[in-house]
Amino acid sequence: MPKAAVANAVGSPLEIVDIDVADPKAGEIRIQMGASGVCHSDLSVVNGVLPIALPAILGHEGAGTITQLGEGVDNLSIGDHVVVSWVPQCGACYYCEHDQGELCEAGSMASMSGGLLDMTSRASRDGVPISVMAASGTFAEEAVIPAIGAVKIDPSIPLTAGALIGCGVLTGFGAAVNTASIRKGDTVAVIGCGGVGLNVIQGAKHAGAERIIAVDMVDGKLQTAQKFGATDLVNPSTDGDAVAKVMELSGGRGADVAFEVIGLGATIEQALQMTRRGGQAVIVGVPSFDTMLTINPAMDLLVSEKQIRGCWYGGSNVHRDVPMLAGLYQSGELMLDELMSAQISLDQVNEALDNMGSGEIARSVIVY
């Protein structure tokens, strides 16, 4: 009987329990999970910032091996190594056809429902259904997911690396490459240098940014950011006002693109303030649903012609971008192994969530 890490109540530690996993229905697959990253969004569910029906199996950044196919699945095979997409992408709805697969109509409903495409889960305990986070539930030894939420990767790629692609890399790298309009030689600021922020930095470098200003309150995170491509480091607790510092480093104009990768109203407003006239502020971090911003539309948006862009899942078409990122990893152009601060077992997941704020932890990865 497979084990899973289940959230039973907001604010309580996850419980490691035995679960039952039903056979996949039509259009679904069963996966033997190989690895799962521990992401800040998992902590947001534990803290009640992201709502989900409890009890729920958390985890949404994973990769594994297909062990069973549901009826009608003909593009995947038993034994395939796959990356889990927490927004399944059908490729046929209005948004998918308009190259906005991250907003897929079928996948978006599933990822928010606590179930799969039919809004029900295949996981249960003692006959009682258990929700799964984001149509995934990767904090489990086995999972059933929609086939459209699985992207095949070369078996030579470690499942630990594949898992990281599934959320943090797609989100951060995609924010810089898909959502933002970075041009060669641009100056970019990144507020928040955790796992996703590091991938924004990698994406900005790949897109041609010449100056990448990393902003964080933790020196350990800034030192890691430098290894991933940051050219300038700003710690507001010792260097003073972050906006003023970015202005100073950018000739008084501000950054061409500023990314907020924390999810706080104050830092979102800072991202807009440190953006130059005609530049972009890209919101990547997930704020609480009651967060409101104070913006002067005349000066900030009209006269200054600044743009605020939301970024969901890195604006990624997973069926295109996962293979692209896997290829960059294989060619040595994308750092994935270096993102892993620790490989842990499933029963260490609560410790990993507690340590998430540490400057030494970019990503803890559960290895099954």
C-alpha positions in Angstrom: 0.0 0.0 0.0 1.6 3.3 -1.1 2.3 6.0 1.5 1.5 9.7 1.1 2.0 13.0 3.0 -1.5 14.3 3.8 -2.6 17.7 5.1 -5.5 17.2 7.4 -5.9 20.8 8.8 -4.6 24.2 8.2 -1.5 24.9 10.3 -0.9 21.3 11.2 2.1 19.1 10.1 1.5 16.7 7.3 0.7 13.1 8.3 2.4 10.2 6.6 -0.3 7.6 5.9 -1.1 4.6 3.8 -3.5 5.3 1.0 -5.4 3.4 -1.6 -5.0 4.5 -5.3 -7.7 3.4 -7.7 -7.0 2.3 -11.2 -6.8 5.2 -13.8 -9.9 6.0 -15.7 -10.1 6.8 -19.4 -7.5 9.5 -20.2 -5.5 8.9 -17.0 -2.2 7.2 -16.1 -0.8 5.7 -12.9 2.7 6.8 -11.9 5.3 5.4 -9.6 6.7 8.6 -8.3 10.4 8.9 -8.5 11.0 12.4 -7.0 9.1 15.4 -5.8 10.3 18.9 -5.1 9.1 20.7 -1.9 7.7 24.0 -3.2 6.6 27.2 -1.4 3.1 26.7 -2.7 2.9 23.5 -0.7 3.7 25.5 2.4 1.1 28.0 1.3 -1.5 25.2 1.5 -0.3 24.2 4.9 -0.6 27.9 6.0 -4.0 28.4 4.5 -2.9 31.0 1.9 -3.9 28.7 -1.0 -7.3 27.1 -0.4 -7.9 23.4 -1.1 -10.4 20.9 0.3 -8.8 18.9 3.1 -7.7 16.2 3.7 -5.4 16.5 0.7 -2.2 14.9 -0.6 0.1 17.8 -1.3 2.9 18.1 -3.8 2.8 19.2 -7.4 6.4 19.3 -8.6 7.2 15.7 -9.5 8.4 13.1 -12.0 8.0 9.4 -12.2 7.5 6.2 -14.2 4.3 5.2 -15.8 3.0 1.8 -14.5 -0.5 1.7 -15.9 -2.5 3.4 -18.7 -6.2 4.2 -18.7 -8.4 3.6 -21.7 -7.6 5.8 -24.7 -4.1 6.8 -23.7 -2.1 6.1 -26.9 0.6 8.7 -26.8 2.4 7.3 -23.7 3.6 3.9 -22.7 4.2 1.9 -19.6 7.8 2.5 -18.5 8.0 6.0 -19.8 9.6 8.6 -17.6 7.4 11.7 -17.3 7.3 15.1 -15.7 4.1 16.0 -14.0 2.4 19.3 -15.1 0.2 20.7 -12.3 -1.8 22.5 -15.0 -2.8 19.7 -17.4 -2.9 21.1 -20.9 -5.3 19.6 -23.4 -3.9 21.4 -26.5 -7.4 21.8 -28.0 -9.3 24.5 -25.9 -9.4 28.2 -26.7 -6.4 29.0 -24.5 -4.2 26.2 -25.7 -4.9 27.1 -29.3 -3.9 30.7 -28.5 -0.5 29.5 -27.0 -1.7 30.0 -23.4 -1.6 26.5 -22.3 -1.0 27.6 -18.7 -4.6 28.8 -18.7 -6.1 25.6 -20.2 -9.8 25.4 -19.5 -9.9 21.7 -18.6 -6.6 21.8 -16.7 -7.3 24.9 -14.7 -10.6 23.5 -13.4 -8.9 20.3 -12.5 -5.9 21.9 -10.7 -8.2 23.9 -8.5 -10.8 21.2 -7.8 -8.8 18.9 -5.6 -9.4 16.2 -8.2 -8.6 15.3 -11.8 -10.4 16.3 -15.0 -13.7 15.0 -13.7 -13.2 16.8 -10.4 -12.8 13.6 -8.4 -9.6 12.0 -6.9 -8.4 8.5 -7.3 -6.8 8.5 -3.8 -8.6 7.5 -0.6 -8.0 6.3 2.9 -10.2 3.8 4.6 -12.7 4.4 1.8 -12.8 8.2 2.3 -11.7 10.2 -0.8 -8.6 12.4 -0.3 -8.1 15.5 -2.5 -4.9 15.9 -4.5 -3.1 19.2 -4.9 -3.2 20.6 -8.4 -4.3 17.4 -10.1 -1.0 16.0 -9.0 -0.5 14.9 -5.4 3.2 14.2 -5.8 3.9 13.7 -2.1 2.9 10.1 -2.6 4.7 7.0 -3.7 2.0 6.4 -6.4 -0.4 8.8 -8.1 -3.0 8.8 -10.8 -3.0 12.0 -13.0 -4.5 13.1 -16.3 -2.5 11.9 -19.3 -2.5 15.4 -20.6 -0.6 16.4 -17.4 2.4 14.1 -18.2 5.3 15.1 -20.5 7.7 12.3 -21.5 11.4 12.9 -20.9 14.5 11.0 -21.9 15.2 8.2 -19.4 18.8 9.4 -19.1 17.6 12.5 -17.3 17.5 11.9 -13.5 13.9 12.0 -12.1 15.2 14.5 -9.5 16.0 16.9 -12.3 12.8 16.2 -14.1 10.8 16.9 -11.0 12.3 20.4 -10.6 11.4 21.2 -14.2 7.8 20.5 -13.4 7.2 23.6 -11.3 10.0 25.8 -10.1 12.0 25.8 -13.4 9.0 26.1 -15.7 7.6 28.9 -13.6 10.8 30.9 -13.1 12.5 30.3 -16.5 9.2 30.8 -18.3 8.5 34.1 -16.5 11.7 35.5 -18.1 11.5 33.8 -21.5 7.7 33.5 -22.1 6.1 36.3 -20.1 8.6 39.1 -20.0 10.0 40.9 -23.1 13.7 40.8 -22.2 16.0 42.1 -24.9 19.7 41.5 -25.3 21.6 43.9 -23.0 18.7 44.6 -20.7 18.9 45.2 -17.0 16.7 42.9 -14.9 15.8 43.0 -11.2 14.6 39.8 -9.3 13.0 40.3 -5.9 13.1 37.0 -4.1 15.9 34.4 -4.8 14.4 31.1 -3.6 14.0 28.2 -6.0 11.7 30.0 -8.5 13.7 33.3 -8.3 16.9 31.4 -9.2 15.2 30.1 -12.3 14.0 33.6 -13.2 17.7 34.5 -13.1 18.6 31.6 -15.3 15.9 32.5 -17.8 16.9 36.2 -17.8 20.4 35.2 -18.6 19.3 32.9 -21.4 17.1 35.7 -22.8 20.1 38.0 -23.1 19.9 40.2 -20.0 23.3 41.8 -19.4 22.8 43.0 -15.8 20.8 40.9 -13.3 20.2 42.5 -9.9 19.2 39.9 -7.3 17.3 41.3 -4.3 16.8 39.3 -1.1 17.0 39.7 2.7 19.0 36.5 3.1 22.7 36.6 2.2 22.8 32.9 1.6 20.2 33.2 -1.1 22.1 36.1 -2.7 25.3 34.1 -2.8 23.4 31.3 -4.5 21.8 33.8 -6.9 25.3 34.9 -8.0 26.2 31.3 -8.9 23.1 31.2 -11.1 23.9 34.3 -13.0 23.1 37.4 -10.9 25.6 40.2 -11.6 24.6 42.5 -8.6 23.4 41.6 -5.1 21.1 43.8 -3.0 20.2 43.0 0.6 17.8 45.7 1.8 18.5 44.9 5.4 22.1 46.0 5.0 22.2 48.0 1.7 19.2 50.2 2.4 16.1 50.8 0.3 15.9 48.2 -2.5 14.2 50.6 -5.0 16.8 53.3 -4.5 19.6 50.7 -4.9 18.2 49.3 -8.1 17.8 52.8 -9.4 21.5 53.5 -8.6 22.6 50.4 -10.3 20.6 51.2 -13.4 21.8 54.7 -14.1 18.8 56.3 -12.4 16.3 54.9 -14.8 15.2 51.6 -13.2 15.2 48.0 -14.5 13.9 47.2 -17.9 12.1 44.3 -16.3 11.5 43.7 -12.6 10.3 40.3 -11.3 8.5 39.9 -7.9 8.9 36.3 -6.8 7.7 36.4 -3.2 4.0 37.2 -3.3 3.8 40.2 -0.9 1.9 43.4 -1.7 4.8 45.6 -0.5 7.3 43.9 -2.8 5.0 43.8 -5.7 4.7 47.6 -5.4 8.5 47.8 -5.1 8.8 45.9 -8.3 6.7 48.4 -10.1 8.6 51.3 -8.5 12.0 50.0 -9.6 10.8 49.5 -13.2 11.9 52.1 -15.7 9.4 54.1 -17.8 8.2 51.9 -20.6 9.4 48.8 -18.7 7.7 45.7 -17.2 6.9 44.5 -13.7 6.2 40.8 -13.8 4.4 39.2 -10.8 5.5 35.6 -10.3 5.1 35.1 -6.5 1.6 34.0 -5.3 0.1 36.6 -2.8 -2.8 35.8 -0.5 -6.1 36.2 -2.2 -7.0 39.3 -0.1 -3.8 41.3 -1.1 -4.5 44.7 -2.7 -2.1 47.1 -4.3 -1.9 50.9 -4.3 -1.1 52.1 -7.8 -1.3 55.6 -9.4 -2.6 54.7 -12.8 -1.9 58.2 -14.2 1.7 58.3 -13.3 2.6 54.6 -13.0 0.8 53.3 -16.0 -0.2 56.1 -18.4 2.5 58.8 -18.2 5.3 56.3 -17.4 3.9 53.6 -19.7 4.8 50.8 -17.4 3.3 47.4 -17.7 2.3 45.0 -15.0 2.2 41.4 -16.2 0.8 38.5 -14.2 2.7 35.2 -14.8 1.0 31.9 -14.2 3.1 28.8 -14.5 5.7 30.7 -16.4 3.4 31.2 -19.4 4.4 27.7 -20.3 3.2 25.3 -23.0 4.4 22.2 -21.1 4.4 20.0 -24.1 6.8 22.4 -25.8 8.8 23.8 -22.8 9.5 20.7 -20.8 11.5 19.0 -23.7 13.2 22.4 -24.4 14.3 22.7 -20.7 15.4 19.0 -20.6 17.5 19.7 -23.7 19.2 22.7 -22.1 19.9 20.6 -19.0 21.5 17.8 -21.1 23.6 20.4 -23.0 24.9 21.9 -19.7 23.1 25.3 -20.3 20.6 24.9 -17.5 21.5 24.3 -13.8 19.2 21.8 -12.2 21.3 19.5 -10.0 22.6 22.7 -8.3 19.1 23.7 -7.3 18.8 20.6 -5.0 20.0 21.6 -1.5 18.9 18.3 0.0 17.6 14.9 -1.1 15.1 13.7 1.6 12.7 10.8 2.3 8.9 11.3 2.4 8.9 11.2 6.2 11.2 14.3 6.3 8.7 16.5 4.4 7.6 18.5 7.5 11.3 19.3 8.3 11.7 20.5 4.7 8.7 22.8 4.9 10.0 24.2 8.2 13.4 24.9 6.7 12.0 26.6 3.6 13.0 30.1 4.7 16.7 29.2 5.2 19.2 30.8 2.9 20.9 27.5 2.4 17.8 25.8 1.0 16.9 26.3 -2.7 15.0 23.1 -3.1 14.5 20.0 -1.0 13.7 17.0 -3.2 11.9 13.9 -1.9 13.4 10.8 -3.5 11.2 7.7 -3.5 
